[in-house]
Amino acid sequence: MIKLIYFDFNFWRVDILRLCLSFSNIPYEFERVPRQAWKNRKKEFPFGQLPIMIVDKKIYAHTHSLARFCATRSNLYDKDEHKILIIDQVLDWANEITNQIAPSIRAAMREKNFEKSKKLRKEFIKNSLHIWFSYLENLLNRYSSDKEFFTDKFSIADITAWRLIHWFVSGKLDLIDASFLDELPILKNYHRKLSQFEPFSKLSEFKEILNQN
Ligand SMILES: N[C@@H](CCC(=O)N[C@@H](CS)C(=O)NCC(=O)O)C(=O)O
């Protein structure tokens, strides 16, 4: 049995693992660590961060590594080395854009410095938002012939891209309006179609993300 541990809110780093396992009907246990408990529990984890995964009593960390494992188990990775490179780039893109927006989130959540957060968010919107999403659109354009899936077959790359796009258009990120995607019509259409891809959208995890985020 695979066990996943993350905080008590939905975030792409663990959601992509859950969606992936669920898509292939692989059972998993999921523990949510309340934010207040984190100070005491941080030292339990190999890199002092979440998500982590426990398999056969061994503990593993880092989103990309866990995603690769869960996707392989779920048949949502690939065997072709070129396709693997496409998938890995989407996962790395997700980490990169998260790193770009993280300072503005941290300023608000940890430092409670809302003025600083607003300033950092404006900088992110000006310097990174469009350009980093256009990198993703370019990736889709370059590799996908049908523009429905990154590798022309549903994979963890699509789960990740969908989850990240959803995060940025959800309205939950202050000052970021969903209309930024209007300038990227191929990506916008890709996201719309994926949201209606029934084997994916019927998952309870998918519905949970839509309802909570
Ligand atoms: N390199 C890690 C980064 C994970 C990460 O940044 N986790 C954050 C939550 S999204 C965390 O655990 N923050 C709490 C802390 O660092 O104390 C990965 O790829 O999973």
The ligand as a Gaussian input file, in Angstrom:
#p B3LYP/6-31G(d) Opt

LIG

0 1
 N       11.533000      20.005000      -3.371000
 C       10.294000      19.670000      -2.748000
 C        9.595000      20.940000      -2.345000
 C        8.405000      20.646000      -1.450000
 C        7.891000      21.890000      -0.761000
 O        8.283000      23.032000      -1.080000
 N        7.001000      21.654000       0.173000
 C        6.449000      22.713000       0.959000
 C        4.929000      22.717000       0.856000
 S        4.388000      22.916000      -0.795000
 C        6.780000      22.467000       2.420000
 O        6.903000      21.341000       2.848000
 N        6.894000      23.547000       3.204000
 C        7.098000      23.484000       4.612000
 C        8.506000      23.740000       5.015000
 O        9.410000      23.853000       4.147000
 O        8.729000      23.814000       6.242000
 C        9.445000      18.840000      -3.691000
 O        9.782000      18.759000      -4.870000
 O        8.461000      18.242000      -3.245000

